[in-house]
Amino acid sequence: MENLRMFVNGQAMSGGSLNTALSGAVFVGPVETAPRYRFYSVRDEFPGLYPVTSDGHAVPGELYEVSYRILREHLLPNEPEELELSVIELSDGSGSLSMRMRDGSLTLPGVTDISTAGGWRAYLASGRTQGAIG
């Protein structure tokens, strides 16, 4: 069975509340995106990438090899409606599947740009959250 590469940068990372959705996936290791993205917190519940043409940042996360079944039956059903499946560029120039912010989600209440926070875990640990998670 063919496996896909999936970049995760929020609750699906190891130790996160959605990591069980990746049960059966192969952990490849920590990686970063290319510096072509802004990174957002949505109500401090989950993060989202958004591609930009300028002023982008590298975003840390984890890379997994997942089967279509894991992606279809476990990971995608747990993703919030503000995110959609896309292909992103990693720091080494290769591509990977990842969730990203939908175009209309950037202006919703509770969306905060956290691009300079150093990733989701660093943002949560910083104490700069709005209080929904911490």
N, CA and C atoms as a LAMMPS dump frame, in Angstrom:
ITEM: TIMESTEP
0
ITEM: NUMBER OF ATOMS
402
ITEM: BOX BOUNDS ff ff ff
-5.0000000000000000e+02 5.0000000000000000e+02
-5.0000000000000000e+02 5.0000000000000000e+02
-5.0000000000000000e+02 5.0000000000000000e+02
ITEM: ATOMS id mol type element x y z
1 1 1 N 0.843 -1.181 0
2 1 2 C 0 0 0
3 1 3 C 0.887 1.243 0
4 2 1 N 0.521 2.209 -0.812
5 2 2 C 1.283 3.448 -0.935
6 2 3 C 1.076 4.339 0.288
7 3 1 N 2.166 4.899 0.786
8 3 2 C 2.085 5.849 1.887
9 3 3 C 2.324 7.255 1.377
10 4 1 N 1.747 8.221 2.07
11 4 2 C 1.861 9.635 1.755
12 4 3 C 2.633 10.322 2.858
13 5 1 N 3.274 11.425 2.529
14 5 2 C 3.94 12.226 3.549
15 5 3 C 2.954 13.261 4.054
16 6 1 N 2.859 13.374 5.38
17 6 2 C 1.938 14.321 6.001
18 6 3 C 2.689 15.129 7.046
19 7 1 N 2.679 16.455 6.87
20 7 2 C 3.279 17.382 7.825
21 7 3 C 2.198 17.816 8.8
22 8 1 N 2.489 17.72 10.089
23 8 2 C 1.56 18.199 11.113
24 8 3 C 2.288 19.217 11.985
25 9 1 N 1.536 20.214 12.49
26 9 2 C 2.177 21.279 13.259
27 9 3 C 1.362 21.712 14.468
28 10 1 N 0.383 20.917 14.858
29 10 2 C -0.461 21.292 15.985
30 10 3 C -0.753 20.1 16.881
31 11 1 N -2.027 19.902 17.167
32 11 2 C -2.447 18.873 18.12
33 11 3 C -2.182 17.445 17.638
34 12 1 N -1.894 17.253 16.33
35 12 2 C -1.578 15.914 15.833
36 12 3 C -0.113 15.55 16.051
37 13 1 N 0.71 16.505 16.492
38 13 2 C 2.113 16.181 16.774
39 13 3 C 2.195 15.239 17.978
40 14 1 N 3.342 14.589 18.102
41 14 2 C 3.537 13.657 19.212
42 14 3 C 3.246 14.366 20.533
43 15 1 N 2.47 13.705 21.376
44 15 2 C 2.076 14.267 22.658
45 15 3 C 0.821 15.118 22.597
46 16 1 N 0.34 15.44 21.398
47 16 2 C -0.852 16.269 21.24
48 16 3 C -2.134 15.464 21.338
49 17 1 N -3.226 16.158 21.541
50 17 2 C -4.52 15.488 21.754
51 17 3 C -5.03 14.749 20.528
52 18 1 N -4.556 15.068 19.329
53 18 2 C -4.995 14.365 18.113
54 18 3 C -3.949 13.396 17.576
55 19 1 N -2.85 13.2 18.294
56 19 2 C -1.801 12.317 17.807
57 19 3 C -2.283 10.885 17.648
58 20 1 N -3.3 10.485 18.402
59 20 2 C -3.83 9.121 18.26
60 20 3 C -4.411 8.892 16.862
61 21 1 N -4.794 9.956 16.153
62 21 2 C -5.282 9.818 14.777
63 21 3 C -4.178 9.332 13.844
64 22 1 N -2.929 9.437 14.28
65 22 2 C -1.8 8.977 13.487
66 22 3 C -1.3 7.605 13.937
67 23 1 N -2.084 6.93 14.761
68 23 2 C -1.725 5.575 15.18
69 23 3 C -1.595 4.695 13.939
70 24 1 N -0.473 4.038 13.815
71 24 2 C -0.203 3.209 12.645
72 24 3 C 0.613 3.928 11.587
73 25 1 N 0.749 5.241 11.702
74 25 2 C 1.597 6.011 10.786
75 25 3 C 3.048 5.885 11.228
76 26 1 N 3.967 6.149 10.337
77 26 2 C 5.391 6.086 10.648
78 26 3 C 5.903 7.506 10.881
79 27 1 N 6.452 7.74 12.072
80 27 2 C 7.045 9.032 12.398
81 27 3 C 8.365 9.145 11.665
82 28 1 N 8.504 10.137 10.786
83 28 2 C 9.733 10.343 10.034
84 28 3 C 10.694 11.219 10.825
85 29 1 N 10.153 12.275 11.477
86 29 2 C 10.993 13.129 12.304
87 29 3 C 10.533 14.57 12.29
88 30 1 N 11.218 15.399 13.078
89 30 2 C 10.887 16.826 13.095
90 30 3 C 11.374 17.479 11.8
91 31 1 N 10.599 18.415 11.291
92 31 2 C 10.947 19.151 10.074
93 31 3 C 10.404 20.574 10.186
94 32 1 N 10.795 21.409 9.254
95 32 2 C 10.235 22.758 9.143
96 32 3 C 9.741 22.969 7.727
97 33 1 N 8.789 23.866 7.585
98 33 2 C 8.354 24.272 6.265
99 33 3 C 9.403 25.197 5.654
100 34 1 N 9.283 25.421 4.366
101 34 2 C 10.044 26.49 3.738
102 34 3 C 9.524 27.799 4.33
103 35 1 N 10.284 28.876 4.27
104 35 2 C 9.823 30.152 4.854
105 35 3 C 8.833 30.878 3.938
106 36 1 N 7.749 30.192 3.629
107 36 2 C 6.734 30.718 2.703
108 36 3 C 5.35 30.774 3.329
109 37 1 N 5.285 30.774 4.66
110 37 2 C 3.988 30.668 5.335
111 37 3 C 3.884 31.655 6.488
112 38 1 N 2.662 32.062 6.788
113 38 2 C 2.326 32.722 8.038
114 38 3 C 1.647 31.639 8.869
115 39 1 N 1.715 31.786 10.185
116 39 2 C 1.207 30.761 11.093
117 39 3 C 0.226 31.418 12.044
118 40 1 N -0.94 30.819 12.211
119 40 2 C -2.024 31.42 12.984
120 40 3 C -2.522 30.488 14.081
121 41 1 N -2.947 31.088 15.172
122 41 2 C -3.681 30.375 16.21
123 41 3 C -5.158 30.678 15.981
124 42 1 N -5.964 29.633 16.032
125 42 2 C -7.413 29.802 15.893
126 42 3 C -8.029 29.538 17.261
127 43 1 N -8.42 30.629 17.92
128 43 2 C -9.02 30.579 19.264
129 43 3 C -8.137 29.827 20.263
130 44 1 N -6.843 29.743 19.982
131 44 2 C -5.898 28.986 20.816
132 44 3 C -6.278 27.514 20.934
133 45 1 N -7.081 27.025 19.998
134 45 2 C -7.471 25.612 19.974
135 45 3 C -6.595 24.799 19.029
136 46 1 N -6.169 25.411 17.93
137 46 2 C -5.341 24.722 16.942
138 46 3 C -4.671 25.78 16.072
139 47 1 N -3.566 25.4 15.41
140 47 2 C -2.893 26.337 14.523
141 47 3 C -3.236 26.084 13.064
142 48 1 N -2.854 27.036 12.23
143 48 2 C -3.033 26.868 10.799
144 48 3 C -1.978 27.612 10.005
145 49 1 N -1.474 26.951 8.979
146 49 2 C -0.54 27.557 8.034
147 49 3 C -1.313 28.331 6.981
148 50 1 N -0.677 29.362 6.431
149 50 2 C -1.261 30.05 5.294
150 50 3 C -0.126 30.5 4.383
151 51 1 N -0.161 30.096 3.108
152 51 2 C 0.926 30.459 2.196
153 51 3 C 0.907 31.948 1.858
154 52 1 N 2.104 32.534 1.772
155 52 2 C 2.241 33.951 1.424
156 52 3 C 3.358 34.112 0.395
157 53 1 N 3.339 35.211 -0.315
158 53 2 C 4.385 35.478 -1.306
159 53 3 C 5.523 36.311 -0.739
160 54 1 N 5.31 36.939 0.419
161 54 2 C 6.374 37.699 1.078
162 54 3 C 6.163 37.662 2.586
163 55 1 N 7.228 37.953 3.33
164 55 2 C 7.198 37.988 4.793
165 55 3 C 6.772 36.654 5.407
166 56 1 N 7.204 35.564 4.784
167 56 2 C 6.889 34.238 5.312
168 56 3 C 7.898 33.785 6.351
169 57 1 N 7.532 32.756 7.063
170 57 2 C 8.379 32.17 8.109
171 57 3 C 8.407 30.661 7.943
172 58 1 N 9.483 30.044 8.396
173 58 2 C 9.543 28.594 8.506
174 58 3 C 8.752 28.199 9.749
175 59 1 N 7.974 27.139 9.638
176 59 2 C 7.138 26.684 10.752
177 59 3 C 7.57 25.264 11.129
178 60 1 N 7.917 25.029 12.39
179 60 2 C 8.323 23.685 12.805
180 60 3 C 7.126 22.751 12.958
181 61 1 N 7.395 21.483 12.743
182 61 2 C 6.367 20.462 12.915
183 61 3 C 6.983 19.08 12.818
184 62 1 N 6.155 18.113 12.492
185 62 2 C 6.593 16.72 12.382
186 62 3 C 6.106 16.133 11.068
187 63 1 N 6.905 15.226 10.532
188 63 2 C 6.567 14.56 9.284
189 63 3 C 6.26 13.098 9.557
190 64 1 N 5.177 12.629 8.968
191 64 2 C 4.738 11.238 9.111
192 64 3 C 4.51 10.632 7.739
193 65 1 N 4.692 9.334 7.638
194 65 2 C 4.231 8.585 6.473
195 65 3 C 2.902 7.969 6.873
196 66 1 N 1.852 8.292 6.127
197 66 2 C 0.508 7.817 6.458
198 66 3 C -0.093 7.093 5.264
199 67 1 N -0.929 6.151 5.542
200 67 2 C -1.671 5.473 4.475
201 67 3 C -2.893 6.308 4.113
202 68 1 N -3.447 6.049 2.959
203 68 2 C -4.702 6.719 2.594
204 68 3 C -5.78 6.426 3.628
205 69 1 N -5.804 5.219 4.164
206 69 2 C -6.817 4.848 5.15
207 69 3 C -6.695 5.691 6.413
208 70 1 N -5.473 5.836 6.933
209 70 2 C -5.267 6.656 8.135
210 70 3 C -5.682 8.102 7.861
211 71 1 N -5.271 8.612 6.71
212 71 2 C -5.627 9.981 6.35
213 71 3 C -7.142 10.136 6.243
214 72 1 N -7.783 9.262 5.517
215 72 2 C -9.221 9.345 5.239
216 72 3 C -10.087 9.059 6.468
217 73 1 N -9.733 8.049 7.227
218 73 2 C -10.611 7.578 8.303
219 73 3 C -10.285 8.135 9.682
220 74 1 N -9.068 8.599 9.876
221 74 2 C -8.683 9.01 11.231
222 74 3 C -8.255 10.47 11.339
223 75 1 N -7.371 10.896 10.438
224 75 2 C -6.839 12.255 10.578
225 75 3 C -7.812 13.315 10.055
226 76 1 N -8.249 13.208 8.818
227 76 2 C -9.113 14.238 8.236
228 76 3 C -10.437 14.433 8.97
229 77 1 N -11.098 13.38 9.451
230 77 2 C -12.354 13.615 10.182
231 77 3 C -12.184 14.415 11.471
232 78 1 N -10.966 14.487 12.003
233 78 2 C -10.705 15.23 13.233
234 78 3 C -10.255 16.666 12.995
235 79 1 N -10.117 17.06 11.745
236 79 2 C -9.632 18.402 11.435
237 79 3 C -10.79 19.404 11.466
238 80 1 N -10.56 20.594 11.99
239 80 2 C -11.608 21.619 12.073
240 80 3 C -11.955 22.198 10.702
241 81 1 N -13.137 22.753 10.587
242 81 2 C -13.629 23.267 9.303
243 81 3 C -12.832 24.466 8.789
244 82 1 N -12.075 25.118 9.637
245 82 2 C -11.267 26.264 9.201
246 82 3 C -10.042 25.84 8.384
247 83 1 N -9.744 24.543 8.397
248 83 2 C -8.571 24.022 7.697
249 83 3 C -8.975 23.16 6.515
250 84 1 N -8.064 23.05 5.533
251 84 2 C -8.27 22.18 4.382
252 84 3 C -6.953 21.504 4.023
253 85 1 N -7.049 20.373 3.366
254 85 2 C -5.87 19.62 2.953
255 85 3 C -5.213 20.316 1.763
256 86 1 N -3.884 20.4 1.799
257 86 2 C -3.139 21.067 0.741
258 86 3 C -1.764 20.411 0.627
259 87 1 N -0.978 20.894 -0.312
260 87 2 C 0.412 20.481 -0.458
261 87 3 C 1.275 21.68 -0.098
262 88 1 N 2.258 21.461 0.757
263 88 2 C 3.152 22.536 1.189
264 88 3 C 4.584 22.216 0.791
265 89 1 N 5.45 23.21 0.932
266 89 2 C 6.868 23.022 0.675
267 89 3 C 7.614 22.95 2.002
268 90 1 N 8.468 21.941 2.132
269 90 2 C 9.301 21.804 3.322
270 90 3 C 10.626 22.527 3.113
271 91 1 N 11.395 22.682 4.185
272 91 2 C 12.639 23.46 4.141
273 91 3 C 13.664 22.886 3.17
274 92 1 N 13.599 21.579 2.895
275 92 2 C 14.544 20.968 1.958
276 92 3 C 14.072 21.074 0.505
277 93 1 N 12.946 21.745 0.28
278 93 2 C 12.423 21.919 -1.066
279 93 3 C 11.45 20.843 -1.508
280 94 1 N 11.317 19.79 -0.719
281 94 2 C 10.377 18.724 -1.068
282 94 3 C 8.962 19.13 -0.658
283 95 1 N 7.995 18.378 -1.126
284 95 2 C 6.605 18.66 -0.799
285 95 3 C 6.032 17.661 0.171
286 96 1 N 4.913 18.039 0.766
287 96 2 C 4.204 17.171 1.696
288 96 3 C 2.752 17.618 1.767
289 97 1 N 1.881 16.684 2.063
290 97 2 C 0.517 17.058 2.402
291 97 3 C 0.542 17.761 3.747
292 98 1 N -0.399 18.644 3.968
293 98 2 C -0.553 19.33 5.25
294 98 3 C -1.917 19.986 5.278
295 99 1 N -2.378 20.299 6.461
296 99 2 C -3.583 21.106 6.598
297 99 3 C -3.153 22.57 6.54
298 100 1 N -3.982 23.407 5.922
299 100 2 C -3.724 24.844 5.863
300 100 3 C -5.019 25.592 6.1
301 101 1 N -4.891 26.859 6.452
302 101 2 C -6.066 27.706 6.677
303 101 3 C -6.827 27.885 5.364
304 102 1 N -8.146 27.782 5.432
305 102 2 C -8.976 28.125 4.275
306 102 3 C -8.904 29.64 4.091
307 103 1 N -9.024 30.092 2.862
308 103 2 C -8.916 31.525 2.573
309 103 3 C -9.843 32.362 3.447
310 104 1 N -11.083 31.979 3.625
311 104 2 C -12.035 32.771 4.393
312 104 3 C -11.861 32.701 5.896
313 105 1 N -10.986 31.849 6.377
314 105 2 C -10.833 31.657 7.822
315 105 3 C -9.929 32.689 8.491
316 106 1 N -9.127 33.394 7.731
317 106 2 C -8.164 34.324 8.325
318 106 3 C -8.823 35.495 9.04
319 107 1 N -10.034 35.85 8.64
320 107 2 C -10.697 37.016 9.229
321 107 3 C -11.723 36.649 10.293
322 108 1 N -11.787 35.389 10.669
323 108 2 C -12.727 34.967 11.707
324 108 3 C -12.286 35.47 13.075
325 109 1 N -13.225 35.652 13.99
326 109 2 C -12.851 36.047 15.354
327 109 3 C -11.932 34.996 15.994
328 110 1 N -10.978 35.457 16.759
329 110 2 C -10.093 34.553 17.486
330 110 3 C -8.912 34.051 16.689
331 111 1 N -8.685 34.572 15.471
332 111 2 C -7.532 34.173 14.669
333 111 3 C -6.408 35.176 14.91
334 112 1 N -5.263 34.676 15.386
335 112 2 C -4.125 35.511 15.754
336 112 3 C -2.885 35.05 15.007
337 113 1 N -2.146 35.968 14.431
338 113 2 C -0.896 35.639 13.749
339 113 3 C 0.166 35.312 14.801
340 114 1 N 0.697 34.095 14.752
341 114 2 C 1.728 33.663 15.696
342 114 3 C 2.995 33.242 14.938
343 115 1 N 3.203 33.813 13.777
344 115 2 C 4.308 33.416 12.898
345 115 3 C 5.678 33.507 13.565
346 116 1 N 5.858 34.438 14.473
347 116 2 C 7.17 34.624 15.108
348 116 3 C 7.294 33.893 16.445
349 117 1 N 6.313 33.09 16.802
350 117 2 C 6.309 32.415 18.109
351 117 3 C 7.23 31.207 18.176
352 118 1 N 7.681 30.683 17.038
353 118 2 C 8.548 29.508 17.07
354 118 3 C 7.8 28.193 17.003
355 119 1 N 6.557 28.217 16.555
356 119 2 C 5.768 26.99 16.425
357 119 3 C 4.654 26.917 17.455
358 120 1 N 3.805 25.923 17.301
359 120 2 C 2.631 25.754 18.151
360 120 3 C 3 25.492 19.599
361 121 1 N 3.917 24.565 19.83
362 121 2 C 4.298 24.246 21.21
363 121 3 C 4.925 25.447 21.902
364 122 1 N 5.787 26.159 21.19
365 122 2 C 6.418 27.344 21.776
366 122 3 C 5.376 28.414 22.08
367 123 1 N 4.406 28.571 21.206
368 123 2 C 3.342 29.547 21.439
369 123 3 C 2.546 29.188 22.692
370 124 1 N 2.158 27.928 22.83
371 124 2 C 1.392 27.516 24.01
372 124 3 C 2.202 27.682 25.284
373 125 1 N 3.495 27.38 25.213
374 125 2 C 4.355 27.48 26.397
375 125 3 C 4.679 28.929 26.76
376 126 1 N 4.501 29.849 25.822
377 126 2 C 4.891 31.241 26.037
378 126 3 C 3.97 31.995 26.994
379 127 1 N 2.752 31.487 27.191
380 127 2 C 1.798 32.2 28.017
381 127 3 C 1.111 33.341 27.305
382 128 1 N 1.364 33.485 25.992
383 128 2 C 0.744 34.572 25.219
384 128 3 C -0.633 34.176 24.671
385 129 1 N -1.116 33.022 25.024
386 129 2 C -2.396 32.558 24.507
387 129 3 C -3.531 33.4 25.071
388 130 1 N -4.674 33.288 24.435
389 130 2 C -5.862 34.056 24.841
390 130 3 C -6.618 33.385 25.986
391 131 1 N -6.122 32.226 26.467
392 131 2 C -6.754 31.583 27.606
393 131 3 C -7.548 30.319 27.273
394 132 1 N -7.738 29.999 26.017
395 132 2 C -8.526 28.814 25.65
396 132 3 C -7.751 27.534 25.895
397 133 1 N -6.423 27.611 25.769
398 133 2 C -5.562 26.47 25.994
399 133 3 C -4.376 26.988 26.79
400 134 1 N -3.754 26.167 27.529
401 134 2 C -2.566 26.649 28.206
402 134 3 C -2.091 25.686 29.133
